[in-house]
Amino acid sequence: MVLQHAISRLRYEQNLTQEEVARKLQLSQSVVGKIERNAMDVKLTDLVRYVNTLGGKLSLQVDLPSGKKIFKF
């Protein structure tokens, strides 16, 4: 739920419609809507592309039980 809100908010803060984002990504509006509604089921590469297209940067952090932090992006 948090991820879904975050990517929708990113688009909103850029003053873009789903249709405008779809054009930038060369996708249909329905696919962009699906990405926003089902963010948890979207491939990470697609999510990175979505965020990058809107001028953002997606970060992924893994916290290990030892306390060590590993950064993927």
Long-range contacts (C-beta under 8 A, 24 or more apart in sequence): 3-39, 3-40, 4-36, 4-37, 4-38, 4-39, 4-40, 6-39, 7-35, 7-36, 7-39, 7-47, 7-50, 7-51, 8-36, 10-51, 10-54, 10-56, 11-36, 11-54, 14-54, 14-55, 16-54, 21-50, 21-53, 21-54, 24-53, 25-49, 25-50, 25-53, 48-73
